Amino acid sequence: MGLAGSNWNDAPARRIARLMGGVALCTLAGLAHANAQDVGDGASASRATALQRIVVGAGQEKVAIDTPQAVTVLNQEDIDAEQAMTVGDLFRQVPGVSVIGSDRIGGQSFNIRGIGDLGSSDESKIIVSVDGAVKFYEQYRMGSFFSDPELYKRVEILRGPASSTLYGSGAIGGVINFTTKDASDFLKPGETGAVRLKTMYDSNKDGALASIVAAYRFSEQTEMLLNGSFRRSGEYENGLGQAIPGSDFSSFSGLAKVTHRFGDNNEQQVRLSYQRWQSDADDTAYSQTGTLPFGTIDREITDQTVVFAYENPASDNPWLDLKLNLSFSDTQVNQDNASAPIPSPLFFDSEYAYRTWAAKVENTVEHHGDRFENFFTFGGQLSYQERIATTTVGPVSFHPEGTDTKYGVFFQNEFIWDERLTIIPGARIDFVNLEPSSAVVGGVSRQETAFSPKLAVMYKVNETFSLFGSVAHTERVPTLDELFSSNPPNGDYPGGRVGSPGLNKEISNAAEIGFTVSGYDVFTGNDSLQVKTTGFYNDLKDLIAPNPATGLGTPVPYYVNINRAKIFGVEVEAAYDSEFVFANLAFSHIHGEDKSTGATLNTIPADTLAVTLGGRLPDHDVSFGWRGLFAGSMATGATAGRTFGGYSVHDLFVDWKPDEGTFAGFEMRGSVENLFDKQYRANLSGDDGKGRTFKLTLAKTLGW
């Protein structure tokens, strides 16, 4: 994580933070009266908002607003409504989450709460999984996750290092879990088969999608899904009508999944799935993060994931709730036919790849008393990862090959007293072995142990108001890239850069505190309003960053430990839903600095406020509305020392989804994004954002 000058004026951000806190408190005061009635019955009758969606990745299933951690759940409706061209589009209205790099499909990575830098091997600080398979990729000036939105029905974003307990030490930023579609999502009761056809057009720049899903139920126990999609787009234009070089693409994606249920009440199940995403682009810009003159190259990206999962909830046995996940992940980038302004190993014909075999098993033991419930989850995880980098002239010193082996054990206990007090302690220990290949000069294997304890508490004061907080410690072991990367002398480093075998582990000590507000029948009958506000502080020691020192002719380590850094901020999520009106709000303010210099970390995103206001015509199955994204100015980011101006982007949308009649199963969505054709650039992006864009989606589901 690099640094930039500390010339950011955060006074406006502080005013916004105070304003949002005031709004939440006013909401609380208003809801106290609205909930004077028995809201227990009202809750069951009222409409569910985004904050009432079930969270499955934080331990025992519970709704988001009752989870003592900042978590956001995107469901199938959210994914479809976004009309996303890339996976990164899905996160535009999630607080604390930014997509860094660019809008190019080969250049997208994630940043959560100021953790994540495309140029600093930060991929290991955020754990990304698909159906439980951990996805990881790191390459110079490339993105880290390659996939298509059409494959998924659900995304969970767990922010903060408390997620390390269940997913792996070092998840300083948090965890993003993707869940692929199932055949049962398309098969209605009594149907044996279904086909869903979908197409989308994007005017900027002539983007198109063609997708087909086929689902078949062989019996009450067995079903299968096949999903195939093709997507393409030309070089999109910014708000000034200027094309962004290298942003054009075409990609194929596919998913095959078989699910079989058996045992008492068919509650046991096994799933086997294969997912593939591929993009083949000629004469694409080598750099996926901006407009530096890196030249062009032919690049083929292939991502594959195989998952076998077994679940046995054993509802009649409190000692058994077993989950097993076996996975294989293979992400490969082949490059050739380069046209570069200067000779460099970057442009030799090459293959970069990560191949990961993993296994995870966990079990939950339940115990229930007169006024309490207790759920004890424990398990283990094993992974073996190969890092591959070969060129026509031999190994690449700045992308060292090797293997990464991890063994981890964990436990988490969830104690619930009187349905009001929830206490969740947990701990994890990982044993890591990093083995560089024989081609790495001076490479010596390294063994490390990483420890991640946590404690989370939530107290329901009444049916309206709850308080929550957590403390978490985690340790991140340096990656192969950080330990063994080197570079020969060049213009920026006259003496060259050598490996950094002496790097210390990164250490994170984080705390969260917040409150939630829930109300029912607030403005009209059967409506629902929820607000969740979270403040967080993350104290970071030995943060790993590229070495800013040039050495003045002598070799310098490629990476160094920053003594200490801190990141803190506030997030506000609010959701309202009624028969005719709905609204969502997501606000994020993050500040981060190097404690020794006071300089702002260049991975800190600008303040953002995302708002959706919409209406429904239930008798006509129509919904419509406006989305706004407001970002503050920022004096650091993807380009060090540059000031990024604040901006606002406005969208309009309309959806038609008839439930019955002649057009039942048909879906039409239309939208105008960046309505006023604003020219802007997010501070963590290397490219300008898209100019005005018209989108139209048509879909039809046929069942029999």
N, C-alpha and C positions, 0 to 999 in steps of 0.2 A: 504494500500500500504506500504510494508515494505521497509527497507533500507539495503544497503550493503556498504562495504568499497569503498572509492572513489579512486581507483587506475587505472582508465581508462585513457589511453592516447588517446586523441581524435585528435591529430595532423593529422593523415592520413585522418580522416573524414573531417576535415576542408579543406584539400587540395582537396579532392574529391568534396566538396561543391563548392569551388571556380572554379574547373574545369567545373562542370555542369553549373554553372552560366555563365562561359565564353562561353560554347557551345551554350547556349540559346541566348546570346547576338550576337554571330557570326551568328547564324541562323537568327536573326532579321535583321542584316545588309544585309545578302544575299537575304532575302525575300523582302526587300524594293525595290530592282531592279526588282525582279520577278513579283511584283504586280504593276508595273508602268502602266500596262494595266487595263482595266475595270474588276476588279476581281469579281464584282457582278455577271456577266454572268458566269465567270469561276467557281465560287463557286457552282452554280447550276449544271454545267456540270461535275464537278470533282467528284471523288470517295469520299465517306464519311469514315472518320477514327473513331477510338474509342472516340476521344474527340468531335466528332460531333453528338453523340447519344443524343437523347432526354432525358432530366431529368424531371421527373414528381413529385418527392418528395420534391422539394425545393420551391414550390409555383406554379407560372404559368409555363407551359411547355416551355422549352428552351433547346438549346444544351448545353452540358457540358462545352465547352470552353467559353460560354457566361454567365455562372452562377458565380456570385461573391462569390463563396464558393468552397472549394476543394471537388470535387465529382467525383466518378468513377462509370460508368455503365457497368455491365457485361450483355451481351445479350445471346440468345440461342446458337449462334455459339461459344462464349467463353466457355460456360458451357460444350458443347459437346466436343470441342477441348481439354479441360483439361483432359478428361477421368478420372474424379475424383472418388476415392473410398469413400471419406468422404467429407462433406460440407467444411471442412477446406481447402481442396486442391484448392478450387476455388479462394482463396485470395493470392496465391503465388506470383502473379505479380501485386498486388495492393499496391501503395506506402502508407506508414504510417499505414498499417494494418498487424497485426500478429495474428496467431492462437497460443494460449498458452495452456499449459498442456501437450498434447501428441497427437500421431496419432491414439489413440484409440477412437472409436466412443462415448464412455461414458466419455471422458476426455477432450473435446475441448471447449474452450471459446475464446473470442475475446479481442484483445488489439488494441486500436486506438490511435496513437500519444503518446504512453507511458502510457495510461490510461487502466487499466485492469490487475488484479492479481487474479489468480485462488484461492489463499488461503486467500483472504481478503474481501469477500463479495462485489466485485467490479462489479458484474453483473448489478447493477442499474445505473452505470455510462455510460453504452452504451445501447441504446434502440434498440432492435431487434424486427422486426415485420414480420408477414406472412400475406399477403393480408390485411394489416391494423390491424391484431390482434397482440397485444403486447405479446411477449414470454419472460418468466422469469423463471429461476430455479437457486437455490443456495443450494449446499450441500457440506459438507467438502470433499475436494479432489476429487470433481466430476466436470464435465463440465456443461455448461449452456444451450446449444442448441443441440437438438437431432432431426435429420432429414436426408433426403437423397437428393443428388443433382438432381436425376431424376425427382423430383416433380416440379422443377422450370425452368422458361424460362427467368428470369430477376432478377438481384440483383443490387440495388443502395446502394452505400456507401457514406454517407455524413459525412465528417470529421469535428470535432470541435464542440464547444458548441453552435454555432449559430443555430443549428438544434433544440435546446430546445424549440424555439417559437412554432413550429407546432407539436412537438411530446411529450414534457413533460420536466418540469424543472429537472435539474440534469443530462442531457445528456452531461456530460463533455467531453467524448471521441467522441461522435457523434451518428449516427444512421445507422443501416443496415436494408434495406427493401428487403424482398424476395417476388417475385410475382410468383404464381403457373401458370401452363399451362392452356390454354383454348382450347375448341374444335375447334374454328376457326383457331388455329395455325396449324391444320392438315387437315382441309377441304378446298379444292380448290373451286373456283367459279363453281357452277353447280353441285358439289358433295353433296350427302346426308350422306355418311358414309366414314370412313377411319379407318384403323388399322395400328399401327406402332409396329413392333417387333424389339427388340434390345437385343443384348448380348455382354458381354465384358469379356475378360480374362486378368488377372494380374498375371504375373509369380512370384511376390514376395508378398505373398506366396500362390500361387494357388488361387488367388481371382477370383470370378466370379459374374456376374450380369445377370439376366434374367428379362426383362421388357416388358410389353405390354400396349399399349395405344389404347383405342377405342373411337372414336368420332362419334357422330350422330347428324344430323340436322333434327329436326322434322318439321320445317317450316322456313320461313324467319325470324321469331321472336325467335324461341326457339332451343337451342342446348344443348348437354350434353357430358361430358367427363368422362371416367373411366380410371384410371391409376393404375397399380399394378406392384410392383417390389420386387424381392428377391435378396439379396446380401450376400456374405459370403467371408471369407478370413481366412487363417491360420495365425500363428504368423509370422509376417514379419521379415526379416533379415536386419541387418545394413551392412555397407560397409565391415565389417570384417567377414561377414557370420554368425554372432551371432544372434540367435533368440531373439526377444524382448518379454519377458514373459507377458502374458495377453493381447497381441495385436490382438489375433484372435477374430472373431465375426461372427455372422449371424444376419440379420435384414430383416424385411418385411416393406414395405411402400405402402400406397395407397392414392388415391385422387379421390373424386367424386365431380363434379361441374356441376350445371345447370345454364344457362344464358338465360334470357328472355328479349327481347327488345320490346318496344311498344311506342305509342304516335306519334307525328308528325315526319316523316322520321325515325321512330324507334330509335330516339336518346336517349330516356330514357331506362334504363336497371336495372334489378335486378339480383343479383348473389347469389346463395346459394352453399356453398362448405363444404365438410367434408374431413379432412386430418388425417391420422393415420400413426404413425411410431412405430415399436416395435422391441425390441431386447431381446433375452432370452439367457443368457450365464451362464454356470455352471463352478464352480471352477475358476472364474476370479479373478485377483488381486484386492484386495479391493481398493488400491490407484490407481487412474487413472492418476497420474502425475509423476511417477518415479519408482524407484526400492527399496524404503524403505520396510523393512520386515513387512508389514501390514497384511500378510496372504491372504487367498482367501475366496470367498463368492459366492453364487449363486445370480445373479442379473437379474431382469426383468425390463426393462425400457419401458414405454408406453407413447407416446406423442400424444395428440389429439387436433385438432383445428376445430372449427365450425365458419363460417363467413357468415353473411347476409349483402349484400351491395346494396345500391340504389344510382343511379346517374341520375341527370337531368340537363344536360348542358344548356337547354333552350336557344338555339342559337339566337332566335328572341326576347329574353327578357334580357336586360343588367342588370336587378336587380336580376336575379336568375341563379345561377350555383351551384346546391345543391349536397352535398355528405353526405351519411349516412352510418355508419359502425357499426354493432352489432356483437360481437364476444364472444366466450367462448374458453378458453385455459385450458387444463388439462395435466400436466406433472407429472408422477407418477413413483417412483422407489421402487420396492419391493425387499427386501434382506433376505436371509435365508441360513441355512446350512453352517455356517461360520467355517473356520479352521484358528484360530488365534494363534500367538505365545504367547500372553498374554491376560488374560481376560480384556474385555473393552466393555462399552456400544456401541461402534462402531459396534460390531459384533453380537449383539442380532438380532433376527428376527425382521424386522422393515418395516415400510412404510413411505416414504417421498413423499410429493406432494405439488404442487402449483396449485390452481384452480382460474382462473381469469375471471370475467364477465366484459365486457367493452362496452362502447358506445361512438361514436364520430360523431358529426355533424358539418359541415362547409358550408359556402356559400360565393360566390365571386360576388361582384358588379363591373361592368365594366363602364368606362367612357372614351370616345374618343374625342379628339379635333383635330384641324388642324395639330398640330405638336407634340401631346403627346397622351399617353395612360395611364390609371390608373386602377389598379386592387386591390380592397380592399377585403381581405379575413378575415373572423371572424368566430368563432365557440366555441364549448365547448366539454369537454371530461370528462367522468366518468368511474371509474374502482373500482371494489371490488375484493380483492384477499384474499384467504384463504391459510395460510401456515400450513401444516400438518406434524407432525413428531411423530409417535407412535412406541413403541417397546413392546415386550412381557413382559417387566418389568416396563413399564410406560413411561412417557415423557423423552425426551432427552434434557438435560440442555444446550448443545451447539448448539441446533437447536430449539429454542423456537417457540412454536405455537402461532398463532394469526391472526389478520386480518389487512389489509392495504386498506384504502378507500381514493380515490383521486377525487377531483372535480377541474376542470381547465377550464379557459376561455382564449382565445387568439385572437390576431389580427395581420395581416401583410398587409402592403400596398406597392404595387410595382408601382412606377412612372417611366415612360420611356419618355424621352424628345428627339425628333428628331431622334429616333432610335440610339442615341449615348450615352446618359447619363441615367443610371438606378440607382434609389435610393430606397432601401428597408428597412424601419423601421419596427419594430415589437416588441411585448411584450406579455408575458404570466404570469398568476398568478395561482398557484396551492394551494389548501387547502388539507392538508394531515392529516388523523387521523390514528394513529397506536394503535391497541388494543391488548395487549398480552392476552393469554388464562389464565384461572384461575389457571392453573398448574405452571405458571411462578412465581417463588419466588420473591416477592417484585415488581412484574410488575405493572406499573401504565400507563394508556393510555396517549398518547402524541399527541397534536395537533400542527401543524406547518403550516406556509405559506411560499411558495417559489416563488420568483420573477425572471423573465428572460427577460430582454429587449435586443435589438440588433439594429444595424444599418449597412447595407451593401451598398457599392457603387461600380459601375463599369462604366468606361468611355472608349468609343471606340475612340481612337485618330484618326485612319484611318482604312481602310479595312484590314490592316496587324496587327496593334498593339493595345492592350487594357490594361488598368490598372484597378485593383480592390483592394478593402480593406474592412475590417469589424471590428467592435468591438462588443463584446457580454459579457453579465454578466449572470451567472446562479447560482442557489443555489440548493444543493442536501440535502434533508432531510435524516437523518440516517435511516437505515432499521431496521426491527424487530430483525434481527440477530445481528446487531451492538449494539443495545440498551440493549438487554436482554440476550445475550449469557453468560453462566457461566460454570465453570469447577471445579470439586473437586481437592484437592491437588494431585500433581503428581511429577515426577522427575524433570520436567522442571520448574514447578511453585509450590514450596513446600507449599505455603499458599493457593494455588488455585486461580481461577479467578472469579470475580463477574461481575454482569451486569454493563453497562455503561450508565445509564439514563441521565447523565449530558453532553453527547456529544453535541457539537455545529453542526450546518449545515456546510457542505462544501461550500465554495464560490470560484467561478472561474471567473476571469476577463481575457478575451482573446482578442487578436488582430491578424488579418491576413493582409498581404499585398502581392501583386503579380502582374504578368503581363502575357499576353497571346500573342502568335504570330501565325498567320495563313497565309498560302501561297498556291496558286493554280498554276498549270502549272509551277512548280518549276524546275524540272529536265527533265520532258517530258510532253507531252500533257495530260490533264485531270488527273494529279496526284494531291495529296493534302498532306500538311504537317502542323501539329499543335503542338505547345509547350505551356504548362501551368506550370508556376513556382510559388510556394506559400511559403512564409515565415510566421511562426506563433510563437506567444509567449503567454503562458498561466500562469498567476499568480494565485496560489492556496493558499487559506487560510483555516486553520482548516481541513486539509486533514485527513481523518479517516484511521487509520492503526492499526493492532494488536499491543498490548502493548509489547514492548521489555523487560520491567522491570520484573524481576522474583519475587520481593517482599521479598526475603530472609526470607521466612517463614510467611509473612503476606499476606492477600488477596490483589490482585491488579485488577483494572478494565480490562476487556477483551480487550476493544478497547480504544484508546486515539486519541486526535486531535494533529497532527503535526502542529506546529505554522504556518509555511509558506513553500511552495515549488514552484519551477518554472520548466516549461517544455517548451523548444523552439526547433525550427528546421526548415528544408527546405524540400520541396517535389518538384520533377520535373517529369512531365509526357510529353511524346512526342509520336506522332503517324504519320506514313507515309503510304500512300497507293497509288498504281498505278496498271495498268493492270497486270504487270508481277512481281512486287516487293512490299513487305509490311514489315513494321518494327514497333516495339513498344518499349518504354523505360519507366521505372519507377524507380526513385531514391528517397531514404528517408534517412535523417540524423536527429536524435532526441537526445536531451540532456536534462536530468532532474536531479535536486538535491534538497535536503533538505536545505533551506536557513540558518537554524540555525547551522547545522553541516558541510555543504558542501558535505555531502555524496551523492553518486549517488543513485537515486531511483532504486530499483531492478526490476521495471517494464519497464525499458527502453530497447527497442530492439536494436540490433546491426544495424549499417549502412547496407543498402542493395541496390543493383543495379540489376534490372531484365531487361533483353534485349531479344527481339525476332527478328530474321531476317528470312524472308521467301520469297519464290518465287512461281509463279503460271505458269501452262501450260493451258491456257484457252481452247484451242482446245481439251484438253483431260480431263478437269474438275479435274485437280490434283493440289494440293498445298503441299508444303513441307518446311522444315526449321529447325532452331536451336533455342533453348531457353537456356539462361544462367542465373543463379542466383549467385550473388557474395555478400558475407556477411563479414563484418569486425569483428575483434576480440572485445570481450567485457568482462569486469571483474566483472560483476554482472548479476543476472538473477534468474532463477528458483532455483538454488542452491547458496545461499548467500556465498560470498567470493571466488567463483570459477571463474577462467578465462576460457572463451570459445574462442577457436581459430577461426580465420577467415577461410572461406572455399568458394569453388566454385563448383557448380553442373551444369552439362551440359546435355541437352536433345536433341534428334532428333525426328522429327515427319513427317508423310506423310498422306495426306487425299485424298480420291477420292469420289466425289459426283456428278455423272452424272445427268444433268438436263433433258436430252431427250434421246430417243432411247430405246433399249431393257432393259437397266438397270436403267432407270429413276425411282427415288424414292429409289434407293439403296445407301447405305453409308458405306464406309470402312475407318477406321482410325487405324493407327499403330504408335507406338512411343517406344523409348528407353529412360527411365529416369535414371538420375545419371549414365551416360554413362561410366564413369571411376571408378564406384563402390567406390565412396568416402565415408569414414567414417566421420560423422560430427554430430553436435548437435546444433540446434538453442538455443540461451541463455535463451529464455523464455519457452523452452520445457523441460519436464522431461524425454524424451526418445531420443535415437539416431534416425536420419532420415533413410529412407529406402535406402538400397543398390540398385544395378543395377536392374531395373525393365523393363520387356517387356510387352507392352499392345497392345491388338488387340480388336477393336470394330467393330461389324457388325450390320447394321440396315436396315430395309426395310419398306417402307410405301406403303400401298395398299389403293387406293381410288376408290369409285364408285358413 
